[in-house]
Amino acid sequence: MFPEAGFEYRQARSPVRYFAYGSNLLLARLRERTPSARRIERGKLSAHRLCWHKRGALDGSGKCDAFLTGDAADMVWGALFEIADMERARLDTAEGLGRGYRDTQVRIETAHGMLTAFAYVATPDAVDATLVPFDWYRDLVVAGARESGLPDPYVTALASVTAICDPHSVRANRHRRLRDIPPDDVAEERRPAPTGHESQMPRRTVAMQKHRTEPPALRPATEADQSAIVDICKTSITTTYGVFMDPERMRPWVDGREVEEYVARMWSRMIVAVDDAQVLGVVALDGHVIDLLWIRADLRRRGIGSLLMDQAESMLAADHNVAEIECFAPNRASLAFYESRGYTAVRTYYEAASGVDRIVMTKQLGE
């Protein structure tokens, strides 16, 4: 049985303010970790210098660090975001809190005054001045800086940072594709005034309005969809399971070939949700079992998962009286979603490979 859905959930409690200065400047990147993320405005952190010397927990390459210098002339530019409080733990895990990064409260100078936020900075044991970033990581930082409206000279300096090619091409391509996802939070000062006429609106805004109002199409997966499906699976595994699973347990899925091999076996039994030929989500069927359900991280909480589940259950009902699905016990959001659809837990077992309990759930069909 392969991993279950990384699913949408309702927000609770007040959002928290986060200062991003590295790859999380790119909204699509941040929303892999915290789907609720909303950019507020740009700002700068004084008496710090941007360094690329933090050792990546998974790939060992150089990552960004806002290094405290104490010199008022030094500054790190970035962007302030609001994220749901309940997603903070997911971001902590994705960033490697306690494994090379620590969190700290910072005061950020913005056009509207000083604002307090939390940020991640490197711990001394994770710093290596000889490290350089992978080119895809540097390019995500540059793309996020441009998207956040950081000063042109600062962006130019970021783009000039020496970087190396990632030998893991699948990982590199997966991250590069994040730059193709358009943001939906164009800063107010950069957004044209409303005209009341769709034909005069920015093309990107029109496209996103269409995306929000028209449901995606569902169709059988094709062999050509495999790469997109693998991308969705690997990204979602990291962002969803990282909250409760040891990164080493996830490594075979994220950095190994297990996902590719699974998709190669199962694509003919998958249904995909698509919009303008882009795969947005996928569900896989194996007999009476819903074997996989993933939605692209930046598109959760938009009903795509419900559409795929409706289709899957309709197809299963033709030959089966019961649908079955499995879910990791700590994945409370997915459990709540399945329960809302009428699934009930029938047994729990320990999965040695993941080190986590799994819950088997079933639902009577045709009632």
Sequence and secondary structure as in RCSB ss.txt:
>XXXX:A:sequence
MFPEAGFEYRQARSPVRYFAYGSNLLLARLRERTPSARRIERGKLSAHRLCWHKRGALDGSGKCDAFLTGDAADM
VWGALFEIADMERARLDTAEGLGRGYRDTQVRIETAHGMLTAFAYVATPDAVDATLVPFDWYRDLVVAGARESGL
PDPYVTALASVTAICDPHSVRANRHRRLRDIPPDDVAEERRPAPTGHESQMPRRTVAMQKHRTEPPALRPATEAD
QSAIVDICKTSITTTYGVFMDPERMRPWVDGREVEEYVARMWSRMIVAVDDAQVLGVVALDGHVIDLLWIRADLR
RRGIGSLLMDQAESMLAADHNVAEIECFAPNRASLAFYESRGYTAVRTYYEAASGVDRIVMTKQLGE
>XXXX:A:secstr
            S  EEEEE SGGGSHHHHHHH TT EEEEEEEEETEEEEEEEE TTT  EEEEEEE   TT E
EEEEEEEE GGGHHHHHHHHTBTTTEEEEEEEEEETTEEEEEEEEEE GGGB TT   BHHHHHHHHHHHHHTT 
 HHHHHHHHTS  B  S HHHHHHHHGGGGS  S   GGGS    S GGGS HHHHHHHHHHHS  EEEE  GGG
HHHHHHHHHHHHHHHHTTTS HHHHHHHHTSSHHHHHHHHHGGGEEEEEETTEEEEEEEEETTEEEEEEE GGGT
TSSHHHHHHHHHHHHHHTT SEEEEEEETT HHHHHHHHHTT EEEEEEEETTTTEEEEEEEEE   
